[in-house]
């Protein structure tokens, strides 16, 4: 019998994990702390309760054989209960709950990277904003990056601070500070590792960020980097996931310095926004690979079938009429494009409503297709975007 899959977290990542698992014949139960998350449309069973609710966790455990996650922000109490259930032979947990406990705290994660000689930027842990910015500037330079230790995602919990500008100050929260790296390039390696230790890595993707929101705007595959840099980055990602004894898909986000040095920025122990284009660019998506890995099925050898681009759809009022209330995939906006709507209710500016995948003979052509498709979604009704 196919293992029954439990997912904690019910966002768009869980939505596509549901679809991948069901295509492999699995029953999926989702526990979400929101009654209207995207995965409610696809889960076989959807439990809308606090993630640390004991009755909700008991219901989840009764309906699954293996538990995975669509986000890092899982309460410690929940992880402890999962660990106890695993110790009694009730479930498998992938990735390991202890790994999640460490990686979800950015300060612990950075310390782990340093401990294992995995290249990363220097950093300093702060309890609040009591540290002198002058002392930090002397150590790291006049422009700093501050990251909340826990809970940040999609640009939230990250700020760039120029200590020489008036009014710029650190948040008074537990955080870490590291130097701002100008002229860097940012890439991601989406890597899957099976229970048996088999590793499959997707080609490196390059990420372009919105400077105001600090969140990913565009992802392209393959990253336009040398074969040597690609091999270095992939080897670093494989070593990281192997040291973690990770099972499932991991996203290893990296900086490439102007001098060609590869540094790990962050590790996400889950499927990732930078891997969405695998739905159309590759023979197997990150979602299917993750389900296969955590369920104990063999991984699929990865093949990129076309250059591709992914563009996040961030909400603004101009697209209010374009956002469907259920998850759908539109294929007729532009040739070679597919628009993935998550079924979210329109809300605040910058909310991630969906993404556009485009495939073309070149990365540049794929980006142009995605941009044109987004322009049509934002155009007033009945009008054609320029």
C-alpha positions as CSV (number, residue, x, y, z in Angstrom):
1,X,0.0,0.0,0.0
2,X,1.1,3.6,-0.7
3,X,2.1,5.4,2.5
4,X,-0.3,8.0,3.7
5,X,1.2,11.5,3.7
6,X,0.7,14.2,6.3
7,X,1.7,17.8,5.6
8,X,2.0,20.5,8.3
9,X,1.3,23.8,6.7
10,X,-1.3,24.4,4.1
11,X,0.1,27.0,1.6
12,X,0.8,26.8,-2.1
13,X,3.8,24.5,-1.5
14,X,1.4,22.0,0.3
15,X,-1.1,22.5,-2.6
16,X,1.4,21.1,-5.2
17,X,2.7,18.5,-2.8
18,X,-0.9,17.2,-2.5
19,X,-1.2,17.0,-6.2
20,X,2.1,15.2,-6.6
21,X,1.3,12.7,-3.8
22,X,-2.1,12.0,-5.1
23,X,-0.7,11.3,-8.6
24,X,1.4,8.6,-7.0
25,X,-1.6,7.1,-5.3
26,X,-1.2,8.5,-1.8
27,X,-3.8,9.8,0.6
28,X,-2.9,13.3,1.9
29,X,-3.9,14.9,5.2
30,X,-3.0,18.6,5.8
31,X,-2.8,20.4,9.1
32,X,-3.0,24.2,8.7
33,X,-3.5,27.0,11.1
34,X,-5.7,28.7,8.5
35,X,-9.1,27.6,7.3
36,X,-8.6,29.1,3.8
37,X,-5.0,28.1,2.8
38,X,-4.5,26.9,-0.7
39,X,-4.1,23.2,0.1
40,X,-7.7,23.0,1.3
41,X,-8.7,22.7,-2.3
42,X,-6.6,19.5,-2.9
43,X,-6.1,17.7,0.4
44,X,-8.0,14.5,1.0
45,X,-8.4,15.6,4.6
46,X,-7.8,19.2,5.8
47,X,-7.5,20.0,9.5
48,X,-7.8,23.7,10.2
49,X,-6.5,24.1,13.8
50,X,-3.5,25.6,15.6
51,X,-0.4,23.8,14.7
52,X,0.3,23.0,18.3
53,X,-3.2,21.7,19.0
54,X,-3.0,18.3,20.6
55,X,-6.3,17.0,19.2
56,X,-5.4,18.2,15.7
57,X,-2.0,16.6,15.9
58,X,-3.6,13.3,17.1
59,X,-5.9,13.5,14.1
60,X,-3.0,14.1,11.7
61,X,-1.0,11.2,13.2
62,X,-4.0,8.9,12.9
63,X,-4.3,9.6,9.2
64,X,-0.7,9.4,8.0
65,X,2.4,7.2,7.9
66,X,5.0,9.9,7.1
67,X,4.9,13.6,8.0
68,X,6.6,16.4,6.1
69,X,6.3,20.2,6.1
70,X,5.6,23.1,3.7
71,X,7.3,25.7,6.0
72,X,9.9,26.0,8.7
73,X,7.8,27.9,11.3
74,X,6.6,24.9,13.1
75,X,6.1,25.3,16.9
76,X,8.7,23.5,19.0
77,X,5.9,21.8,20.9
78,X,4.6,20.3,17.7
79,X,8.0,19.0,16.7
80,X,8.5,17.5,20.1
81,X,5.2,15.6,19.8
82,X,6.2,14.4,16.3
83,X,9.5,13.2,17.7
84,X,7.7,11.3,20.4
85,X,5.4,9.7,17.9
86,X,8.3,8.6,15.8
87,X,10.1,7.1,18.8
88,X,7.0,4.9,19.3
89,X,7.1,3.8,15.7
90,X,3.9,5.5,14.7
91,X,5.3,7.7,11.9
92,X,8.3,8.7,9.8
93,X,9.3,12.4,9.8
94,X,11.1,13.9,6.8
95,X,13.0,16.1,7.0
96,X,14.0,15.2,10.5
97,X,12.3,17.3,13.2
98,X,15.7,18.0,14.8
99,X,17.0,19.4,11.5
100,X,13.9,21.6,11.3
101,X,14.5,22.9,14.9
102,X,18.0,23.9,13.9
103,X,17.4,25.4,10.5
104,X,14.4,27.4,11.3
105,X,16.6,29.6,13.6
106,X,18.9,31.5,11.3
107,X,21.5,32.0,14.0
108,X,21.7,28.3,14.8
109,X,21.8,27.6,11.1
110,X,24.7,30.0,10.5
111,X,26.6,28.5,13.5
112,X,26.1,25.0,12.0
113,X,27.4,26.2,8.6
114,X,30.5,27.6,10.3
115,X,31.0,24.5,12.4
116,X,31.0,22.3,9.3
117,X,33.3,24.6,7.3
118,X,30.5,25.4,4.8
119,X,31.3,28.8,3.2
120,X,29.1,31.6,4.4
121,X,29.3,35.3,5.3
122,X,30.5,36.3,8.7
123,X,27.8,37.3,11.2
124,X,26.9,38.4,14.6
125,X,23.9,37.4,16.8
126,X,21.9,40.2,18.4
127,X,19.4,39.9,21.3
128,X,17.9,43.3,20.2
129,X,19.1,46.7,19.0
130,X,21.3,47.3,22.0
131,X,24.5,46.7,20.0
132,X,26.3,49.9,18.7
133,X,25.8,50.3,15.0
134,X,29.2,52.0,14.9
135,X,30.8,48.9,16.2
136,X,28.9,46.7,13.7
137,X,29.9,49.1,10.9
138,X,33.5,48.8,11.9
139,X,33.3,45.0,11.8
140,X,31.1,44.6,8.7
141,X,31.0,47.9,6.8
142,X,28.6,50.7,6.6
143,X,25.7,48.7,5.1
144,X,24.4,45.7,7.0
145,X,21.8,43.0,6.5
146,X,19.6,42.2,9.5
147,X,17.6,39.0,9.6
148,X,15.1,38.0,12.3
149,X,16.2,34.7,13.9
150,X,12.9,33.0,13.3
151,X,9.7,33.5,11.3
152,X,11.0,35.4,8.3
153,X,10.0,34.4,4.7
154,X,9.4,36.1,1.3
155,X,11.4,39.1,2.3
156,X,9.7,39.5,5.7
157,X,12.1,39.6,8.6
158,X,15.0,41.0,6.5
159,X,16.2,44.6,6.2
160,X,19.2,46.4,4.7
161,X,20.5,49.0,7.1
162,X,22.8,51.8,6.0
163,X,24.2,53.0,9.3
164,X,25.4,56.3,7.7
165,X,21.9,57.4,6.7
166,X,19.8,59.2,9.3
167,X,16.8,57.3,10.6
168,X,18.2,53.9,9.7
169,X,18.1,51.6,12.8
170,X,18.1,48.0,13.7
171,X,15.0,46.2,14.7
172,X,14.7,45.4,18.4
173,X,14.2,41.7,17.9
174,X,16.4,38.6,18.3
175,X,18.3,38.6,15.0
176,X,21.6,38.3,13.2
177,X,23.6,40.8,11.3
178,X,25.9,40.2,8.4
179,X,27.7,42.4,5.9
180,X,25.8,43.6,2.8
181,X,27.4,42.1,-0.3
182,X,27.2,44.5,-3.2
183,X,27.4,43.3,-6.8
184,X,26.6,39.7,-5.8
185,X,24.6,37.3,-7.8
186,X,22.1,35.0,-6.1
187,X,21.5,31.4,-7.1
188,X,19.7,28.4,-5.7
189,X,20.3,24.7,-5.9
190,X,17.2,22.6,-5.5
191,X,18.4,19.2,-4.3
192,X,16.6,16.0,-3.4
193,X,18.0,13.2,-1.2
194,X,16.3,9.8,-0.7
195,X,16.1,7.8,2.5
196,X,18.8,5.6,1.0
197,X,21.1,8.6,0.4
198,X,20.6,8.9,-3.4
199,X,21.0,12.5,-4.4
200,X,19.5,14.3,-7.5
201,X,20.2,18.0,-8.0
202,X,18.5,20.3,-10.4
203,X,20.6,22.7,-12.5
204,X,21.4,25.9,-10.6
205,X,18.8,28.7,-10.9
206,X,19.4,32.4,-10.7
207,X,17.2,34.7,-8.7
208,X,16.4,38.3,-9.2
209,X,15.0,40.2,-6.2
210,X,12.6,43.0,-5.8
211,X,14.8,45.7,-4.0
212,X,11.8,47.1,-2.0
213,X,10.2,43.9,-0.9
214,X,13.5,41.8,-0.5
215,X,11.6,38.9,-2.1
216,X,12.2,36.9,-5.3
217,X,10.8,38.5,-8.4
218,X,12.2,36.3,-11.2
219,X,13.9,32.9,-11.3
220,X,15.7,31.6,-14.4
221,X,17.0,28.1,-15.3
222,X,19.7,27.4,-16.0
223,X,21.7,30.2,-14.2
224,X,24.0,31.9,-16.6
225,X,27.2,30.9,-14.8
226,X,30.3,28.9,-15.8
227,X,30.3,25.1,-15.6
228,X,33.0,25.3,-13.0
229,X,30.9,27.6,-10.7
230,X,27.8,25.4,-11.3
231,X,29.8,22.3,-10.3
232,X,31.2,24.1,-7.2
233,X,27.8,25.2,-6.1
234,X,26.2,21.8,-6.6
235,X,28.9,20.0,-4.7
236,X,28.5,22.5,-1.8
237,X,24.7,21.8,-1.8
238,X,25.2,18.1,-1.9
239,X,27.7,18.2,1.0
240,X,25.3,20.3,3.1
241,X,22.3,18.0,2.6
242,X,24.5,14.9,3.2
243,X,25.9,16.4,6.5
244,X,22.3,17.1,7.6
245,X,21.4,13.5,6.7
246,X,18.5,15.2,5.0
247,X,15.6,13.4,3.3
248,X,13.4,15.3,0.8
249,X,13.9,18.4,-1.2
250,X,16.2,21.2,0.2
251,X,16.8,24.6,-1.3
252,X,20.3,25.9,-0.8
253,X,20.4,29.6,-1.6
254,X,23.8,31.0,-2.4
255,X,25.7,34.2,-3.2
256,X,28.3,34.4,-5.9
257,X,30.7,37.2,-5.2
258,X,32.3,39.4,-7.9
259,X,35.5,37.4,-7.3
260,X,33.7,34.1,-8.1
261,X,33.4,32.8,-4.5
262,X,30.4,30.7,-3.7
263,X,28.8,31.3,-0.2
264,X,25.7,29.7,1.3
265,X,23.1,32.3,2.2
266,X,20.4,30.1,3.7
267,X,19.2,26.4,3.7
268,X,15.4,25.8,3.4
269,X,14.4,22.2,4.4
270,X,11.5,22.0,2.0
271,X,10.3,22.6,-1.5
272,X,10.9,26.2,-2.5
273,X,9.7,29.1,-4.5
274,X,12.9,29.0,-6.5
275,X,12.0,25.5,-7.7
276,X,8.5,26.3,-9.1
277,X,9.8,26.3,-12.7
278,X,10.7,22.6,-12.3
279,X,6.9,22.0,-13.0
280,X,7.5,22.9,-16.6
281,X,11.2,23.0,-17.3
282,X,12.1,19.5,-16.2
283,X,11.0,15.9,-16.6
284,X,10.1,15.7,-12.8
285,X,9.0,18.5,-10.5
286,X,10.5,19.3,-7.1
287,X,7.2,18.4,-5.6
288,X,7.2,14.8,-7.0
289,X,10.8,14.4,-6.0
290,X,10.1,15.5,-2.5
291,X,7.1,13.1,-2.1
292,X,9.2,10.3,-3.6
293,X,12.0,11.0,-1.2
294,X,10.0,11.2,2.0
295,X,7.8,8.2,1.1
296,X,10.8,5.9,0.4
297,X,10.2,5.8,-3.3
298,X,13.2,6.0,-5.8
299,X,14.1,9.4,-7.1
300,X,13.8,10.2,-10.8
301,X,17.0,11.2,-12.7
302,X,16.6,14.9,-13.5
303,X,16.6,16.3,-17.0
304,X,16.1,19.9,-17.9
305,X,14.0,19.9,-21.0
306,X,14.0,23.7,-21.8
307,X,15.4,27.0,-20.7
308,X,12.8,28.6,-18.4
309,X,11.8,31.5,-16.3
310,X,9.5,31.9,-13.3
311,X,7.9,35.2,-12.3
312,X,6.1,35.6,-9.0
313,X,2.6,37.3,-9.2
314,X,2.6,39.8,-6.3
315,X,-0.8,41.3,-5.6
316,X,-1.7,44.8,-6.5
317,X,-5.2,46.4,-7.0
318,X,-4.8,46.3,-10.8
319,X,-5.1,42.5,-10.9
320,X,-8.1,42.2,-8.4
321,X,-10.3,41.0,-11.2
322,X,-7.7,38.4,-12.4
323,X,-7.3,36.4,-9.2
324,X,-9.5,33.3,-9.2
325,X,-10.8,32.0,-5.9
326,X,-9.6,28.4,-6.5
327,X,-6.3,27.0,-7.7
328,X,-6.2,26.9,-11.5
329,X,-3.6,26.8,-14.2
330,X,-4.1,29.1,-17.3
331,X,-2.2,28.1,-20.5
332,X,-3.4,30.7,-23.0
333,X,-2.1,34.0,-21.7
334,X,1.1,33.8,-23.8
335,X,2.6,31.0,-25.9
336,X,4.9,28.8,-23.8
337,X,3.6,30.1,-20.5
338,X,1.4,28.7,-17.8
339,X,-0.1,30.8,-15.0
340,X,-0.4,29.0,-11.7
341,X,-3.0,30.7,-9.4
342,X,-3.0,29.6,-5.8
343,X,-6.7,30.4,-5.1
344,X,-5.9,33.0,-2.5
345,X,-8.3,35.8,-1.6
346,X,-7.0,39.2,-2.9
347,X,-5.4,41.1,0.0
348,X,-2.5,43.3,0.8
349,X,0.0,44.6,-1.8
350,X,2.9,42.2,-2.3
351,X,1.0,39.1,-1.3
352,X,2.0,36.1,-3.5
353,X,-1.0,35.2,-5.5
354,X,0.6,32.8,-8.0
355,X,3.4,32.4,-10.4
356,X,4.1,32.3,-14.1
357,X,6.3,29.7,-15.7
358,X,7.5,30.2,-19.2
359,X,9.7,28.0,-21.5
360,X,11.5,29.2,-24.6
361,X,14.7,28.5,-26.6
362,X,16.7,30.9,-24.4
363,X,16.4,32.2,-20.8
364,X,16.1,35.8,-22.1
365,X,13.2,34.8,-24.3
366,X,11.5,33.0,-21.4
367,X,11.8,36.1,-19.2
368,X,10.2,38.2,-22.0
369,X,7.3,35.8,-22.3
370,X,6.7,35.8,-18.5
371,X,6.8,39.6,-18.4
372,X,4.3,39.9,-21.2
373,X,2.0,37.5,-19.5
374,X,2.2,39.4,-16.2
375,X,1.4,42.6,-18.1
376,X,-1.8,41.2,-19.5
377,X,-2.9,40.0,-16.0
378,X,-2.4,43.6,-14.6
379,X,-3.9,45.4,-17.6
380,X,-7.4,47.0,-17.2
381,X,-10.2,44.7,-18.3
382,X,-10.5,44.6,-22.0
383,X,-7.2,46.3,-22.7
384,X,-4.0,44.7,-24.0
385,X,-0.8,45.4,-22.1
386,X,1.9,47.2,-24.1
